[in-house]
Amino acid sequence: FTEALVMPSSFTLTDQFRTIAELHGDTAWIVDCSIRAVAYVSPSAEAMLGYASFEFQDQLTSGGDGPLALLCGGLAERLRCFAAGDSTRLRVVREFEIAHGRDLRTVPVQVVSTLLVDDDGVARTLVGTIRDLSVQRELAAGQRRFASMLNHEFRTPLSTAPSSAWKSREVMRTRPRASATARSPPRSTG
């Protein structure tokens, strides 16, 4: 860092969470579980996914199968299962692709979310991050292409070498041998 992050004394835990979550370019978000309202969505969400923060709230409120359904969907079921004792719903990590709101492309994302519970164990807030996996996917595709190319380059010579050696042996075996006198230089008699 070339400049320090200034954290005013008025920074709440929510402000601190936002700052930490956004350090690596992730989109942070907070949902109030009791009223199922988006309390915060990073401004970076619009650049990453092409949707304004109010569109996240609309999707959460109306449900449906819109482009943000994967991000916002399943909250009621998750809260119900957690309340029934399913602790696997406390922290959830999912990967999927979302249609970008402005571009004709999809964005591969990883969504990590955690339920924050009160002293009575009731889930009050859902916090999470959205990470764009485009760069990681491109790197992985490049690594696969490189490995495939290496595999092809090494396999082709190695597979032709035994064949060439066999052909050479066959030629040597079937070629008539020259006699020893034919190979010797003529002697002078004289």
Phi, psi and chi 1 to 4 in degrees:
 res  aa     phi    psi   chi1   chi2   chi3   chi4
   1 PHE       -  140.7  -76.3  103.3      -      -
   2 THR   -97.6  -18.9   56.0      -      -      -
   3 GLU  -136.2  149.2   59.4 -175.6   73.4      -
   4 ALA   -78.9  146.9      -      -      -      -
   5 LEU   -80.4  120.8  -69.9  172.3      -      -
   6 VAL   -89.9  124.3  177.7      -      -      -
   7 MET  -112.8  102.3 -173.0  169.2   71.8      -
   8 PRO   -61.7  155.1    0.2    2.3      -      -
   9 SER   -63.2  -18.3   58.9      -      -      -
  10 SER   -82.0   -2.4   62.4      -      -      -
  11 PHE   -62.2  127.1 -110.1   36.5      -      -
  12 THR   -90.7  175.2   64.5      -      -      -
  13 LEU   -59.9  -34.6  -76.1  175.7      -      -
  14 THR   -62.4  -44.6  -58.3      -      -      -
  15 ASP   -62.0  -40.1  -64.1  -36.8      -      -
  16 GLN   -66.0  -42.0  -68.0  173.1   24.0      -
  17 PHE   -59.2  -47.5  163.1   75.6      -      -
  18 ARG   -57.1  -45.5  -68.1  174.8 -169.8  166.0
  19 THR   -63.5  -46.3  -57.5      -      -      -
  20 ILE   -64.1  -45.9  -68.3  168.2      -      -
  21 ALA   -65.1  -28.7      -      -      -      -
  22 GLU   -95.1    1.2  -65.3  169.3    1.3      -
  23 LEU   -58.3  -36.7  -79.2  175.4      -      -
  24 HIS   -99.9   14.4  -66.2  -75.0      -      -
  25 GLY    88.4    4.2      -      -      -      -
  26 ASP   -70.8  160.0  -64.5  -12.8      -      -
  27 THR   -97.4  123.3  -65.4      -      -      -
  28 ALA   -96.9  149.9      -      -      -      -
  29 TRP  -149.4  153.7   49.0  -86.2      -      -
  30 ILE  -137.0  132.3  -57.0  168.5      -      -
  31 VAL  -122.5  130.2  172.6      -      -      -
  32 ASP   -81.4  111.3 -178.9  -30.0      -      -
  33 CYS   -67.9  -31.7  -65.4      -      -      -
  34 SER   -67.0  -35.2   61.0      -      -      -
  35 ILE  -113.6    3.1   58.5  173.0      -      -
  36 ARG    49.6   54.2  -68.6 -164.1  172.9   82.6
  37 ALA  -124.0  141.9      -      -      -      -
  38 VAL   -74.6  117.6  175.5      -      -      -
  39 ALA   -86.1  -27.5      -      -      -      -
  40 TYR  -162.2  140.0  175.1   76.5      -      -
  41 VAL  -138.2  129.9  175.3      -      -      -
  42 SER   -55.5  144.8  -59.4      -      -      -
  43 PRO   -59.9  -24.5  -21.7   30.1      -      -
  44 SER   -66.0  -15.6   63.4      -      -      -
  45 ALA   -61.5  -36.7      -      -      -      -
  46 GLU   -67.2  -42.0 -169.3  161.0   -0.8      -
  47 ALA   -69.0  -41.0      -      -      -      -
  48 MET   -70.5  -45.6 -179.3 -168.2  -64.4      -
  49 LEU  -113.8  -14.4  -58.4  172.9      -      -
  50 GLY    82.6   21.1      -      -      -      -
  51 TYR  -127.6  138.9  -61.6   96.4      -      -
  52 ALA   -77.7  160.2      -      -      -      -
  53 SER   -59.8  -34.4   58.2      -      -      -
  54 PHE   -65.5  -26.7   73.5   87.5      -      -
  55 GLU   -70.0  -30.6  -67.8  174.2  -75.7      -
  56 PHE   -64.1  -44.5  -76.0   86.3      -      -
  57 GLN   -64.0  -43.4 -179.4   58.5   49.5      -
  58 ASP   -59.2  -43.4  -70.4  -12.7      -      -
  59 GLN   -65.9  -41.7 -178.0   69.5   52.7      -
  60 LEU   -64.6  -41.5 -177.6   64.3      -      -
  61 THR   -71.4  -46.7  -55.9      -      -      -
  62 SER   -88.6  -18.9   62.8      -      -      -
  63 GLY    69.1 -136.2      -      -      -      -
  64 GLY    83.0 -166.9      -      -      -      -
  65 ASP  -117.1   33.0   61.2   -8.3      -      -
  66 GLY   -65.8  177.3      -      -      -      -
  67 PRO   -62.4  -22.6   19.0  -28.2      -      -
  68 LEU   -97.8    6.1  -57.7  175.5      -      -
  69 ALA   -58.8  -36.7      -      -      -      -
  70 LEU   -65.9  -31.9  -67.6  171.2      -      -
  71 LEU   -75.5  -43.3  -69.0  174.8      -      -
  72 CYS   -99.5  -16.9  -54.0      -      -      -
  73 GLY   -73.9  157.5      -      -      -      -
  74 GLY    80.8    4.5      -      -      -      -
  75 LEU   -66.2  -45.2  179.2   57.9      -      -
  76 ALA   -59.0  -44.9      -      -      -      -
  77 GLU   -65.0  -41.2  176.7   67.8   12.0      -
  78 ARG   -62.4  -44.9 -179.1  174.5  177.2 -178.3
  79 LEU   -64.3  -40.7  -68.1  172.5      -      -
  80 ARG   -62.6  -46.6 -173.5 -171.3   64.9   68.9
  81 CYS   -64.7  -40.2  -71.0      -      -      -
  82 PHE   -64.9  -42.6 -179.3   73.9      -      -
  83 ALA   -63.5  -29.2      -      -      -      -
  84 ALA   -83.0    1.5      -      -      -      -
  85 GLY   106.3    4.5      -      -      -      -
  86 ASP   -82.0   96.0 -176.4   -4.3      -      -
  87 SER   -74.6  -10.9   62.2      -      -      -
  88 THR   -69.3  -13.5   63.2      -      -      -
  89 ARG   -88.0   -0.7  -59.3  -59.3 -178.2  105.4
  90 LEU   -66.2  -47.9 -170.5   62.1      -      -
  91 ARG  -127.2  127.3 -178.7  175.4 -172.3  -88.3
  92 VAL  -128.6  134.3  174.5      -      -      -
  93 VAL  -121.3  126.0  178.5      -      -      -
  94 ARG  -135.8  151.4  -61.8  178.2  -64.2  160.3
  95 GLU  -127.5  136.2  -71.2 -174.3   11.0      -
  96 PHE  -164.2 -179.9   44.3   84.3      -      -
  97 GLU  -114.9  141.1  -65.3 -166.8    6.3      -
  98 ILE  -120.1  135.9  -63.8  178.0      -      -
  99 ALA   -67.9  128.3      -      -      -      -
 100 HIS   -67.4  140.5 -166.9  -84.7      -      -
 101 GLY   -69.2  -25.7      -      -      -      -
 102 ARG  -118.4  -28.2  -71.2 -171.1  -65.0  -98.9
 103 ASP  -100.7  160.1  -59.3  -22.6      -      -
 104 LEU   -89.9   66.1  -64.6  174.3      -      -
 105 ARG  -152.0  166.7   64.0 -176.9  172.8  103.7
 106 THR  -110.7  154.1   57.9      -      -      -
 107 VAL  -116.5  116.4 -178.3      -      -      -
 108 PRO   -74.4  128.4   25.3  -29.0      -      -
 109 VAL  -131.4  156.2  -64.4      -      -      -
 110 GLN  -116.5  127.5  177.2 -173.1   58.4      -
 111 VAL  -113.4  121.2  177.4      -      -      -
 112 VAL  -114.9  126.2  179.1      -      -      -
 113 SER  -137.0  150.0   61.0      -      -      -
 114 THR  -136.8  135.7  -58.3      -      -      -
 115 LEU   -82.6  131.2  -71.0  169.1      -      -
 116 LEU  -100.1  126.9  -58.4 -179.8      -      -
 117 VAL  -110.1  155.3  -61.7      -      -      -
 118 ASP   -86.9 -173.7   62.4   13.7      -      -
 119 ASP   -62.1  -24.4  -68.2  -24.1      -      -
 120 ASP   -89.3    1.6  -62.6  -34.8      -      -
 121 GLY    82.2   14.3      -      -      -      -
 122 VAL   -91.5  130.7  176.1      -      -      -
 123 ALA   -70.4  119.2      -      -      -      -
 124 ARG  -107.2  -32.6  -62.7  -73.7  179.1 -155.1
 125 THR  -139.1  143.3  -52.5      -      -      -
 126 LEU  -114.5  122.1  179.9   65.7      -      -
 127 VAL  -117.6  151.2  -63.5      -      -      -
 128 GLY  -167.4  176.0      -      -      -      -
 129 THR  -132.0  152.9   57.6      -      -      -
 130 ILE  -120.7  123.1  -55.5  167.6      -      -
 131 ARG  -114.6  129.0  176.0  168.4  -70.0  169.3
 132 ASP   -75.4  121.0 -176.0  -13.6      -      -
 133 LEU   -97.4   10.6  -62.2  177.3      -      -
 134 SER   -57.0  -46.9  -62.2      -      -      -
 135 VAL   -65.0  -44.6  172.0      -      -      -
 136 GLN   -62.0  -40.1  -69.0   91.7  -31.6      -
 137 ARG   -66.0  -40.4  -63.8 -106.7  176.5  110.8
 138 GLU   -64.2  -41.6  -71.9  171.6   19.6      -
 139 LEU   -62.0  -45.0  -80.8  170.1      -      -
 140 ALA   -62.8  -40.7      -      -      -      -
 141 ALA   -64.6  -40.5      -      -      -      -
 142 GLY   -63.3  -40.6      -      -      -      -
 143 GLN   -64.8  -39.8  -71.7  171.3  -22.7      -
 144 ARG   -65.0  -42.3  -77.8 -169.0  -57.1  -85.3
 145 ARG   -62.7  -42.9  -77.9 -168.7  -56.3  -86.0
 146 PHE   -63.1  -46.5 -179.6   72.2      -      -
 147 ALA   -62.4  -39.2      -      -      -      -
 148 SER   -64.8  -42.8  176.3      -      -      -
 149 MET   -64.3  -44.4 -179.7 -154.3   53.5      -
 150 LEU   -60.9  -44.7  -82.8  179.4      -      -
 151 ASN   -58.3  -46.0 -173.0   23.4      -      -
 152 HIS   -65.4  -45.6  172.4   74.5      -      -
 153 GLU   -63.9  -38.8  -68.1  -59.9  -38.7      -
 154 PHE   -79.1  -34.6  -77.9  121.2      -      -
 155 ARG   -70.9  -41.0 -176.8 -177.7  -59.7  163.2
 156 THR   -60.7  -52.9  -58.2      -      -      -
 157 PRO   -64.4  -38.0  -19.5   27.5      -      -
 158 LEU   -67.7  -33.0  -69.0  176.0      -      -
 159 SER   -79.3  -26.7   65.2      -      -      -
 160 THR   -83.8  -24.5   57.8      -      -      -
 161 ALA   -61.1  -51.2      -      -      -      -
 162 PRO   -60.7  -37.2  -22.4   31.4      -      -
 163 SER   -64.8  -42.6  173.6      -      -      -
 164 SER   -65.6  -40.5  -62.9      -      -      -
 165 ALA   -63.8  -41.3      -      -      -      -
 166 TRP   -63.8  -44.0  179.1   82.5      -      -
 167 LYS   -62.2  -41.7  -74.8  179.5 -175.0  174.3
 168 SER   -61.6  -43.2  -65.0      -      -      -
 169 ARG   -62.3  -42.6  -84.1 -165.6  -52.0  -95.9
 170 GLU   -63.0  -42.9  -75.3  -61.3  -55.5      -
 171 VAL   -63.5  -44.1  167.0      -      -      -
 172 MET   -65.2  -37.1  -65.3  -57.3  -74.2      -
 173 ARG   -72.1  -37.3 -166.7  170.8   55.7   85.1
 174 THR   -91.7  -14.9   57.8      -      -      -
 175 ARG   -72.0  135.2 -174.2 -175.9  -39.9  160.9
 176 PRO   -67.0  136.9    9.5  -12.2      -      -
 177 ARG   -81.6  142.7  -66.4 -176.8  178.1 -130.3
 178 ALA   -79.4  146.9      -      -      -      -
 179 SER   -74.6  161.0   67.5      -      -      -
 180 ALA   -63.8  -35.4      -      -      -      -
 181 THR   -71.8  -31.4   57.2      -      -      -
 182 ALA   -69.5  -28.3      -      -      -      -
 183 ARG   -86.1  -19.7  -79.1 -173.8  -76.2  161.4
 184 SER   -78.8  142.8  -57.3      -      -      -
 185 PRO   -69.4  149.9   17.9  -22.4      -      -
 186 PRO   -63.5  141.8   11.1  -14.0      -      -
 187 ARG   -90.8  142.6  -68.4 -173.0 -178.3 -175.0
 188 SER   -85.4  138.2   57.5      -      -      -
 189 THR  -107.6   85.9   56.8      -      -      -
 190 GLY  -168.7      -      -      -      -      -
